[in-house]
Amino acid sequence: MTDLLAATRASYDAVAENYAEFIAGKLEGLPMMRAMLGAFAELVDGPVAEIGCGPGHITSYLASLGVDISGIDLSPRMVEIARTAYPSLQFDVGSMTSLELDDGSLRGLIAWYSIHHLPPAELPGVFAGFHRILSPGGRLLIGSHAGVEEHRKPTEGYGGIPVSYESFIQPVDRLVEVVRDAGFAITAELVEPGDKPGRQYLSLFAQKD
């Protein structure tokens, strides 16, 4: 595991409880995001994994819409919280940089606000991995911060707890390009204003050729 992945895992272990409290109920006030998740739920026709599932709130929401879904997260503490909160669902510890899933084993994959913790140079390999584990015609949904290129190194997060993860913001067109270059066809794209100048929220639908 790289130093950055180890720092990200340790940071999210540290803030896991506070993050779970912070995120609870947020989806209720985000109609566009619910619409994107709902569309994904209608499109997929088989097993799905959420990569970077955190405390399991999105995994649970999609399961409530009838999706056959499990969650994977880098943080063992996040996985513990998800398993406790949603005991009927499967959650496992793992990294999107080295997914231990069989080729073509999934019909859908979602990474919801998790890829921004990886340096841009690692994203082609990550999306190639996503492509590998999806069967032909499989669906991909990415939710991500986007906008003016920025490399952030926060020192505190979620209640003032020390963290050492990093965040890499990229323009929408660059994220679209890396997904397309991995062998996906882009099927839909939604860009919403972000929470600060130059920042956007991206929902990107793609399908394996």
NORLINGI-V334544 format. One record per run of one state. SS is the DSSP state (alpha for helix, beta for strand, coil for the rest). FROM is the first residue (numbers start at 1). TO is the last residue. If there is no record, write none. Layout:
ss = {SS:SS}
from = {FROM:FROM}
to = {TO:TO}
This chain:
ss = {coil:alpha:coil:alpha:coil:alpha:coil:beta:coil:alpha:coil:beta:coil:alpha:coil:beta:coil:beta:coil:alpha:coil:alpha:beta:coil:beta:coil:beta:coil:beta:coil:beta:coil:alpha:coil:beta:coil:beta:coil}
from = {1:3:24:26:30:31:44:48:52:57:65:69:74:76:86:91:94:106:113:115:118:120:134:148:150:153:156:158:161:163:167:170:172:182:184:194:199:209}
to = {2:23:25:29:30:43:47:51:56:64:68:73:75:85:90:93:105:112:114:117:119:133:147:149:152:155:157:160:162:166:169:171:181:183:193:198:208:209}
